[in-house]
Amino acid sequence: MPDARRPPTRGGGGEVLARILHVSDVHCAVGRLEELLASESYDVVAVTGDLECVEAARLLRRTRGPVVAVTGNVDSLLVAEELGSAGLLLDGETRRAAGLLFAGVGGRDPLGDAERLLAGSPGGVDVVLTHYPPRGVLDRTYSGCSGGLEAVRRLVERLRPLAVLCGHIHEARGVASLAGSLVVNPGPLLHGYYAVVEVAPGERPRAVLGSLH
């Protein structure tokens, strides 16, 4: 597997790529989160839920550079409040970071978040952060069931972002596409997995799956 730990690169025209460090399903592995943040290079950290512990959210508050995050289905109100008070929470909202427009669908109220984003008809969204994957894409569980959401799929098909960053299904780690959008599930940081997604003007995003192992 390619090693994601490398210096930021540049596009063919010399433009600096926006380097997104994608983390999901931390599940209280605060030590691994701290190790990754200290060892990897990035322009923005994107977290797609299931921090599970307030300590993990507090660590993100102290992270260098911008952080955008959505909640996961196991994240408590305390975790959501910690992220919200730090200005990191993106559930049902859009925010610009590292030159990109992010939209977020959290795990606490994914249907409501998706509806709010669709009702707002945001234009020019570059990256969708969602805890649950789109239905039928990187959502297959060990039992063979699809764990993705149709509401997320509709949102992606409407917004047509450059990239969709998701998590939740630990066993569905990988890279795929939907309606022209790159879809990335980095796997759970609980087990040392993460991804780096690079975006450059006029180029398709590129994703590299990484591991702390």
N, C-alpha and C positions, 0 to 999 in steps of 0.2 A: 504494500500500500504506500502511495506517495507520502513523504513527510511534509506536513503543513508548516513546519517550523523553519521559515526562511525569510529573508528580508523582503520588504515590500518591493514589487516590481513596477515597471512602467509600461504603458501602452505603446503601440507602434509610433504614435505621434508625439511621444514624450510625456503624455499626461500621467500623473500619479494615479494609480488605481485606488479606489476606495476598498479597503481591506476590512471585511466584516468578520469578527470572531463570533461564531455561532455556537451557543451553549444551550443545552436543554436537559431537563430531567436530572437536576443536581441531587435531589433527595438527600439533603443535609450533608453531602460530601464537601464540606466547606474547605477542607485541606486541599482537595484536588482542584477546586475552583481557584483558590489562592495560588497554587502552583502554576496553573494554566495562565492566569492573568499576569504572573510575573515572568513567564518564559516565552510567551507568544507575542508577536508584533501585530498591531491592529490599528485601525482608525476609529472603529466603533465596535462596541460589544452588543450583540443581540441575543437576548435570553428568551427562550420560548417556553418558559413555565416549569412548574414543579420544583421550585427551590425547596419548598417544604419547611425550611427553617428560617426564622427571622434573622439569624446570624449570617446566612448567605446573602440576604437582601442588604444587610448592613455592610457587608464586604463590598457589594457593588456600589454603594454610596461613596466608598473611598477609592474607587477605581480611577486610574488616570484616563482622561478622555471621556467622550460621551458614551452613555449606556441607554439602550432602549429595551424594554422588557414587557412581557405579558405574563399573566398568572397562569398556573396550571390547574388541573382539576383537584389536586390535593392541597393547593395553597390556601391557607386560612386567610381570614379577613385581616389578621395582624400582618401577614406577609404583604398583602395588597396595600395596606395602609403605609407600611414602611417604604415600599416602592413608590407609592403615590406622593408621600411627603418629601421624598428626595427628587421628585420630578422625573422619575424613570418609567412610570407605569403608562402603558399604551393601550390598555383594554378599551376598544371601541373608539379610539382616537387616531389622529395622524400627527406626525411630528417630523421635522427635518433634522437630520444629523449627518455629519460628514458629507454634506452635499447631496444627500439622498432623502427622499420623502418616504417615511415608513408609516404603515397602517397596522393596527394591532387587533387581533381577536384572541381574547384570553380564554382560559379554561373554566373560569367560575361562571360566566354567562356568555358562552360562545354564540348562541343564537341571537341574543340581544345585541352583542357587539357587532356581529355581521349585519344585522338589520340597521343599526345606527350608521355604519359605514356606507351601506347601500343607499340609505335615505339621504345622506349627506352628499352622495355622488362625487366623491373626491376625484379630481383629475390629476393625472401625472404621478400616481403612486409608483414608486420604484421597487419597494420591497414590502411584502406582507409578512408580518410575524403572526403565527397562529399556533396555539398549543396543539389543537387537533389538526391532523392532516386533511386535505381535501378528500372527499369520498372517492375511493378507487385508486388513489395514488399514495404509495408508501404507507399504506394503512393496513396491511395484512398481518394478522396476529398468528401466533403459533397454532392456534386452533383452526386457522383458515378463514376466520371471519374478517370483514372489513370494519375497521374502527374509525374511519374518517367520517366527516360530516358533509352532507349535501349542501348545507348553507355556506360552508367554506369554499366548496367547489364553485358554487354560483358566484360568490364574491370574486374569486380569482378569474373566472371566465368573463366577468364584467369589467374588472379593473385592468386585467392583462399586465400585471407588474413584471418587472425584469426577473424577480426572484420571489419565491415563497419559502420561508423558513419555518419548519414545523418540528414537532417532537411527539411525545405521548406514547407512541407505539415503539417500545424499546427494541423489539426484534426487527423493525422495518428500516433499519439504518441504510441509507443509500441516497442516490441522486437520480432524479427522474425529470419529466417535463409534463406540463399541462397547459394547453392553449397557448403555447409559445413561451411560457414562463418556466424557468428553472425551479425545481422543487428539491429541497434538501432536508433530510432528517439526519442529524449528526450522530444519533445514538445517545444513550444516557451518559452524562458526565459522571454519574455514579460509578460507572465501569471504566472511566477514563477516556471516553470518546467525545469528540467535538468536530467542528468543521471550520474551514476558512473559505469565505466567498469573496471573490474579487470582482469589482465592477469598474468598467472603464467606458468613457463616452464612445458611443458608436460600436461597441463590441458586446457580444453575448457574455453574461456573467460566467465565471469559472468557479467550480467548487472542488476543494480538496478535503477528503475525510482524514482526520488526524486522530492520534491516540497518545495518551501519556504513558503507555506501557513501553 
